[in-house]
């Protein structure tokens, strides 16, 4: 959530940068400023009224003590009027404050100056590419056919048990899935991230804290009886560890990692591009999160990008990195880099990671602060990234490593799988 002083001081820049998201924010930003002025004016009126009522109360008490009952009773009538006025002002203040909060929740983060303008994923900017795209043998097939051929993922069984988008991993498929999780966690902890095991459901305050609510309410599974939400990513419970926390500057930076299943309704997602593992309602993901000093957060973002690059290079998968344009940027992000693996069998790029800097946007919602050198509380910066999302990494391995003899396991994973081929 944007800070009101930041909005007042940077009105034109905010409007210009939000235009990169194809949003004309002129009216919203003006309304924020007007509501804030009205709120502050009402607050000042209320403070003055309460101060006058307090002073009057003392005067009435002194008059009673001195026996001037008639004067005291006259002032009591005025005191009653002030109490009624303060009640009205409090109600108005609450209304203005609530309207302001609800409006601020609707305004997305301001894109970093380096974010390109654009409307769709076609306008994203490729900034890096690495790895050789393999030449597959005649008869190579996409991963959903590989899964059926080697009986390692059963999409129909998942559909029977739950519904579409809930696959069942079997045998070496399940073992490879577990191997990827362990490998990703080991890579992350070796890079200095502390491992956490996190809840798979969060409360409403956590959803608002990281920006999934109210923006993506329709995309989350809602347990209505308890008003809890199944997590769409470990980012939500992981970042909410720091909700309402004041850190010391010496505590920074903080890096955590965690594996969780993730749940997304993905309403309206149909067609060949979502077949197999390409888009699921339940999937596994290992996440990395950072809490950083504002001066260091973009250097930390570069470090996270390099870390994900090192994993993909270990797996020897062809990949590219995109700087997302404003129209494809997530609601809470100031700058996002997407990693995509090339699926040779599908002849298309598959997104497997997003690494983002949210600057103070989440921290302001979370009230996540640190005490700086001057002893003042300052909002921290939060960052997160997939390291990595499993379904499309698994799809990339199955498709790019397929041979006539079977699916060769990348060398980095063999110590975790205990086998070197799926045949």
Secondary structure, 3 states (H helix, E strand, C coil): CCCHHHHHHCHHHHHHHHHHHCCCCHHHHHHHHHHHHHHHHHHHHHHHHHHHHHHHHHHHHHHHHCCCHHHHHHHHHHHHHHHHHHHHHHHHHHHHHHHHHHHHHHCCCCCCCCCCCCCCHHHCEEEEEECCCCCCCCCCCCHHHHHHHHCCEEHHHHHHHCCCCCCEECHHHHHHHHHHHHHHHHHHHHCCCEECCCCCEEEHHHHHHHCCCCCCHHHCCEECCCCEEECCCHHHHHHHHHCCCEEEHHHCCEEEEEEEEEECCCCCCCCHHHCCCCCCCEEEEEEEEEEECCCCHHHHHHHHHHHHHHHHHHHCCCEEEEECCHHHCCCCCCEEEEEEEEECCCCEEEEEEEEEEEECHHHHHHCCEEECCCCCEEECEEEEEEEEEHHHHHHHHHHHCEECCEEECCHHHHHHHCCCEEC
